[in-house]
Amino acid sequence: MSNPPVFDAFLYRALRKVARSEIGAAGATGTLRHRTDELSSRLISALFMLRRDGYVQLAHHTTSTDEWVPAELTLAGTQLLGQWMRTHTPSRAERSTAVTTSPPRRPQLRVVSH
C-alpha cells in the first residue's frame, strides 16, 4: 500500500461514516453510498478513493434480504482513522477549556450624581 493520504475533511468524514456502519452498497459490485440519505459528490468521491486505495471494503456477508452489503474499514483504514482522530480532533482539555471559557466581561456603567 502507498503512503497514507494527506488529511482531508471529506476523507475523514467518509471514514467515520464507514466506522459507524452508515455506508454500504446495493450488491457486491455497487457504489458505496448511505442507505437512506443523499451524500454530496465530494463524499461519494472520498468513499470511492478510500475503497480503491484499500482503506474501505465491503463486508463478506449481507445482513438483510435486500442485498445491502455494509462497508467496513480495513486494518489500514482503522489505523488511518485512529491517526487522524488523534491529530485532527481537539483534545478533551482543549474542548473543556473552550466550553468553560466565559465571554469577555462588559464594562460596568457607573452612575454619577451631580
N, C-alpha and C positions, 0 to 999 in steps of 0.2 A: 504494500500500500504506500502511496506517496505521502508527502508531508501533509499534516492536517491543514485544513483551510484556515485562512485568517478569519478572526471573529467577524461575524455579520449578524445583524439583528434578525434577519429573516431565517437564516440557517439555525440560529439559536431557538427561535420560536418554533420552527419545524421540529427540531429535536425534542423540545419539551412536549409538543403535542403528541409525538410518537410515544414518548415515555409515559404519557398519561392515557395511552390507548385510545386516542381520539382519531387516529388515522388508520386507513386500511385501503383495500381495493375490492372492486366487484369482480372477483375471479383472480386466478393466479397470475394472469398477464395484464391485469387492469392498471390504470393510472392511480397513483396514490392520491387520496382525497379524504375529506372529512365525510362521515356517513350522512350527516344531515345539513351541515352548514356550508355555505359557499366560501371558498378560500380565494384570497387575492392571487393574481397571476404571479406575483413575486414569491408568495408562499408555495405555490404549486411548483415553481421553478426550483425553489430551495429543496423541496421534497424530492424532485427528480434528481438533482445533483447529489443529495445525500444517499439516495438509493444506488445511483450509478457508481459512486465512489466507495460503496461498501460500508456506509455508516448505518444504513437502514435496510431492512429486508422484510419480506412478507413471511408471516408465520407458516409453519409447515402443516397447519391444521386450520380448519374453519370452525367457527363456534356457532354458526347459525345455519338455517336452512336456505337462506337466500344467496349463498355463495360469497358472503362478505368474508374477506380474509384480512385479519388485523395485521398491521405493520408492527415491527418490533426493532429495537436498537440492537445492532451487533455489538460485540465486545468493543470494537473501535469506536462505535457511536456512543456507547455508555461512557467510555473514557473521555471522549471529546466533550460530551455534555458535562461531566464532572469537572473537567479542567475549566471550561467556560463558566460554570457556576461559581467556582472558587475565585476566578479572576475578574469576572464582569458583573457580579451582583454585590450590592453593598453588604458589608459585614453586619452582624447583629449590633455591634457597638455603634456603627455609623447610623443604622436605622433608628436605634433608640435615641441617639443624640438628636437626630433630625426631628423625631417626634416630640421630644421633651423640650426642645429649644423654644423658648417663648418669643413672641414677636417683639419688635422694638417698642420700648415704652414711649407713650405720648408725653410731651411735656405737660406739667401741671400748670394750670392757669391760676394765678393769684389774684384775689380781689383786693384792690387797693381803695381805701375810702379816703375821701378828702375832707 
